[in-house]
Amino acid sequence: MMNEIKCGAVLMAAAHKQGVEMNHDDATVVLSYMGIMDKYLLCSPDLSGLTLRHYTGGGKFTDTPCNILGAVRYAVEVCKSLLDYTLETKERGYTQDARYYRKEMKTLKRLAATYATALS
């Protein structure tokens, strides 16, 4: 039975099980992008397996097994989409939102690069 990850400490423990370290702030950033676009991050009871669950509607979903790098890459994808949307739809009032997404994008890209190296 897989459980949705809602707490940074759980994601940190799952990352640790996969042989990489993650601090609480980074875990919180990754989790902040889960649930957007109807995808949720699940973990096995022993924290060794991660799954991205995508709700397709009508009570149906698809599960895609992933590792911590896959979860971070998904968060990068969502953050980039939100940044692009912010830049496309706002005029001069976008700067604060855009700065926020750019800052989080830097964090997520750093994590992706670190984990890609560590897990290869």
C-alpha positions, 0 to 999 in steps of 0.5 A: 500500500503506497501512501502520499508524501505530504511531509518533508521529513518523509521525503528526506527519509525516502531520499536517504534510503536511495543513498542521497541526502536532502535537507528539509527546505529542499524537500519542502520545495519539491513537495510544493509542486506535487498535486499540481497537474493532478500528480502526487508523490507516493512512497512504499511503507518502508520508504524504499520505493517512490511512485508518481500517481497521475489522476486521469479522472473518474476515479482512475489513475496511472502509477509511474515508479520513480526515484528521488531524481524523477520526483525532482525532475517532475517538480522542475517541469511544473515549476517551469510551466508555472514560471512560463505561465506567469511571464506570459499572462502578467504585465508589469505585476509579474516580477515578484511571482517570477522571482519566486519561481526563478529562485525555486527553479535554481534550487530544483535544478541544483537538486536534479544535477546533484542527484543525477550525479549521485545516482548514476 
